[in-house]
């Protein structure tokens, strides 16, 4: 019974960490702040912005994201859905409203020894 209670406490702590990370990312997306988003990148991140996709270093991904926000000034961001994948990663889907149109945002975050980090970030045209 004691082990079961410990597991419940750990799950609650992890869900709180994930929720706080998701909130921080949402605030940064709303502000178009690539530097704050990059704080949540792992050493490498799978990044897809429109037709450009690759695995980039944290610094490269931040610069690509900064360029996107410079070309597409953000008006608003709304989280539409959060969930958990089968392998335990958390994901979030949202809508980014910019001066140049609307984009669908999709990202995976995962707990690892360095904390909760974005493993994948996608920005696609919203149809």
Buried (B, 14 or more C-beta within 10 A) or exposed (E): EEEEEEEEEEEEEBEEBBEEBBEBBBEBBBBBBBEBBBBBBBEBBBBBBEEEEEEBEBEBBBEBBBEBBEEBEBEEBEBEEBEEEEEEBBBBBBBBBBEEEEBBBBBBBBBEEEEBBBBBBBBBEEE
